[in-house]
């Protein structure tokens, strides 16, 4: 089954179709480029899960094959993190995803820069095409983000007139993502023994979506505040009882208020 997007009218045009993954097709099993990338991707998903954002029809994955057929040749690229608002069928163990055929076009693709050749910026058109070209011209993903974890540089590109345009952040250094109803920005700190820059989510009121360890700490702090409040009330009650007794008043036999 294939969903045809366009028909070529000249040799320079692309014929793009959306076909199921061939059974004999071997997805590239590239090694993770460094140990920090899985942590960065996992942290992005974790706070969304805790906040209750993720719904069954959504597809959020990392190093996951996005597929298309271009001029009769099958192509699969695996962004470091991808968000698809809605899929046609909820599948527990997807190996790949073909937009249009299986659901929405991905709304966001994120790449974490590494020390390799910089393929995240590749506009190579010939087979196999570069990632930038694939996301921009073939999949036409509305938002493409490139994040450099070591220096904390966040490049946010928006698809405008079929081209990615670099967007500037707001006064807080964040980008509003309307399709998610959340802000995305950078944060510096430590998680899982990694200290450095992270991509984080904030809600529309500017509240940071917590990770599990942060949520536990927040709950611990709230419990401690409640314990302190209860202790203060107990001490105040004891002082009041002591004062009444010093005045010869039985605190257990006070006259009713008139």
JOBEL-V322473 format. One record per residue. RES is the residue in one letter. PHI is phi as a letter, one per 20 degrees, with the letter a starting at -180 (none if undefined). D_LAST is the distance of its C-alpha to the last C-alpha in whole Angstrom. Layout:
res=RES phi=PHI d_last=D_LAST
res=RES phi=PHI d_last=D_LAST
This chain:
res=X phi=none d_last=84
res=X phi=b d_last=84
res=X phi=d d_last=82
res=X phi=e d_last=84
res=X phi=e d_last=83
res=X phi=b d_last=86
res=X phi=d d_last=89
res=X phi=f d_last=91
res=X phi=d d_last=94
res=X phi=b d_last=95
res=X phi=f d_last=96
res=X phi=e d_last=93
res=X phi=e d_last=90
res=X phi=d d_last=88
res=X phi=e d_last=88
res=X phi=d d_last=85
res=X phi=c d_last=84
res=X phi=d d_last=81
res=X phi=d d_last=83
res=X phi=f d_last=81
res=X phi=f d_last=82
res=X phi=g d_last=86
res=X phi=f d_last=86
res=X phi=e d_last=88
res=X phi=e d_last=87
res=X phi=d d_last=86
res=X phi=f d_last=83
res=X phi=f d_last=83
res=X phi=d d_last=81
res=X phi=f d_last=81
res=X phi=f d_last=80
res=X phi=f d_last=76
res=X phi=f d_last=77
res=X phi=b d_last=75
res=X phi=f d_last=72
res=X phi=f d_last=70
res=X phi=f d_last=70
res=X phi=f d_last=69
res=X phi=f d_last=65
res=X phi=f d_last=65
res=X phi=f d_last=65
res=X phi=f d_last=63
res=X phi=f d_last=60
res=X phi=f d_last=60
res=X phi=f d_last=60
res=X phi=g d_last=57
res=X phi=f d_last=55
res=X phi=f d_last=55
res=X phi=f d_last=55
res=X phi=f d_last=52
res=X phi=f d_last=50
res=X phi=n d_last=51
res=X phi=f d_last=54
res=X phi=f d_last=57
res=X phi=d d_last=57
res=X phi=g d_last=60
res=X phi=f d_last=62
res=X phi=e d_last=63
res=X phi=c d_last=65
res=X phi=c d_last=65
res=X phi=b d_last=67
res=X phi=c d_last=69
res=X phi=l d_last=73
res=X phi=c d_last=74
res=X phi=f d_last=77
res=X phi=d d_last=76
res=X phi=d d_last=79
res=X phi=b d_last=82
res=X phi=d d_last=85
res=X phi=c d_last=87
res=X phi=l d_last=91
res=X phi=n d_last=91
res=X phi=d d_last=90
res=X phi=f d_last=87
res=X phi=c d_last=84
res=X phi=c d_last=81
res=X phi=c d_last=79
res=X phi=d d_last=76
res=X phi=f d_last=74
res=X phi=f d_last=71
res=X phi=b d_last=68
res=X phi=b d_last=68
res=X phi=c d_last=65
res=X phi=d d_last=66
res=X phi=f d_last=63
res=X phi=b d_last=65
res=X phi=d d_last=68
res=X phi=f d_last=69
res=X phi=c d_last=69
res=X phi=e d_last=67
res=X phi=d d_last=69
res=X phi=f d_last=68
res=X phi=c d_last=71
res=X phi=f d_last=73
res=X phi=d d_last=76
res=X phi=a d_last=76
res=X phi=b d_last=75
res=X phi=d d_last=77
res=X phi=g d_last=75
res=X phi=m d_last=75
res=X phi=f d_last=77
res=X phi=d d_last=74
res=X phi=q d_last=71
res=X phi=f d_last=70
res=X phi=f d_last=71
res=X phi=g d_last=69
res=X phi=e d_last=67
res=X phi=b d_last=67
res=X phi=c d_last=70
res=X phi=c d_last=69
res=X phi=c d_last=72
res=X phi=e d_last=72
res=X phi=f d_last=74
res=X phi=c d_last=77
res=X phi=e d_last=80
res=X phi=e d_last=82
res=X phi=f d_last=84
res=X phi=m d_last=81
res=X phi=f d_last=82
res=X phi=f d_last=78
res=X phi=d d_last=80
res=X phi=f d_last=83
res=X phi=d d_last=84
res=X phi=g d_last=87
res=X phi=e d_last=88
res=X phi=f d_last=91
res=X phi=f d_last=90
res=X phi=f d_last=88
res=X phi=f d_last=86
res=X phi=f d_last=84
res=X phi=f d_last=80
res=X phi=g d_last=79
res=X phi=f d_last=82
res=X phi=f d_last=81
res=X phi=f d_last=77
res=X phi=e d_last=78
res=X phi=e d_last=81
res=X phi=d d_last=81
res=X phi=f d_last=77
res=X phi=l d_last=76
res=X phi=f d_last=72
res=X phi=f d_last=70
res=X phi=c d_last=69
res=X phi=c d_last=71
res=X phi=c d_last=69
res=X phi=d d_last=71
res=X phi=c d_last=69
res=X phi=d d_last=71
res=X phi=f d_last=69
res=X phi=f d_last=70
res=X phi=e d_last=70
res=X phi=m d_last=67
res=X phi=f d_last=69
res=X phi=d d_last=67
res=X phi=d d_last=70
res=X phi=d d_last=68
res=X phi=d d_last=71
res=X phi=d d_last=70
res=X phi=f d_last=73
res=X phi=c d_last=74
res=X phi=l d_last=77
res=X phi=m d_last=78
res=X phi=c d_last=78
res=X phi=f d_last=75
res=X phi=d d_last=74
res=X phi=f d_last=72
res=X phi=d d_last=68
res=X phi=e d_last=66
res=X phi=f d_last=63
res=X phi=f d_last=60
res=X phi=f d_last=58
res=X phi=e d_last=57
res=X phi=m d_last=60
res=X phi=c d_last=59
res=X phi=d d_last=61
res=X phi=e d_last=59
res=X phi=d d_last=60
res=X phi=f d_last=59
res=X phi=f d_last=60
res=X phi=d d_last=58
res=X phi=m d_last=55
res=X phi=b d_last=55
res=X phi=e d_last=56
res=X phi=c d_last=59
res=X phi=b d_last=60
res=X phi=d d_last=61
res=X phi=b d_last=59
res=X phi=d d_last=60
res=X phi=r d_last=59
res=X phi=c d_last=60
res=X phi=b d_last=60
res=X phi=l d_last=62
res=X phi=m d_last=64
res=X phi=d d_last=65
res=X phi=d d_last=64
res=X phi=r d_last=65
res=X phi=e d_last=64
res=X phi=c d_last=62
res=X phi=e d_last=62
res=X phi=c d_last=58
res=X phi=d d_last=56
res=X phi=c d_last=53
res=X phi=f d_last=51
res=X phi=f d_last=50
res=X phi=e d_last=47
res=X phi=n d_last=49
res=X phi=e d_last=48
res=X phi=f d_last=51
res=X phi=f d_last=51
res=X phi=e d_last=51
res=X phi=e d_last=54
res=X phi=g d_last=53
res=X phi=f d_last=53
res=X phi=f d_last=50
res=X phi=f d_last=48
res=X phi=f d_last=48
res=X phi=f d_last=47
res=X phi=f d_last=44
res=X phi=f d_last=43
res=X phi=f d_last=43
res=X phi=f d_last=41
res=X phi=f d_last=38
res=X phi=f d_last=38
res=X phi=f d_last=38
res=X phi=f d_last=36
res=X phi=f d_last=33
res=X phi=f d_last=34
res=X phi=f d_last=34
res=X phi=f d_last=30
res=X phi=f d_last=29
res=X phi=f d_last=31
res=X phi=f d_last=29
res=X phi=f d_last=25
res=X phi=f d_last=26
res=X phi=f d_last=27
res=X phi=f d_last=24
res=X phi=f d_last=22
res=X phi=f d_last=25
res=X phi=f d_last=24
res=X phi=f d_last=21
res=X phi=f d_last=21
res=X phi=f d_last=24
res=X phi=f d_last=22
res=X phi=f d_last=19
res=X phi=f d_last=22
res=X phi=f d_last=24
res=X phi=e d_last=21
res=X phi=m d_last=21
res=X phi=d d_last=18
res=X phi=e d_last=18
res=X phi=f d_last=17
res=X phi=e d_last=17
res=X phi=c d_last=15
res=X phi=f d_last=12
res=X phi=f d_last=9
res=X phi=f d_last=6
res=X phi=f d_last=4
res=X phi=e d_last=0
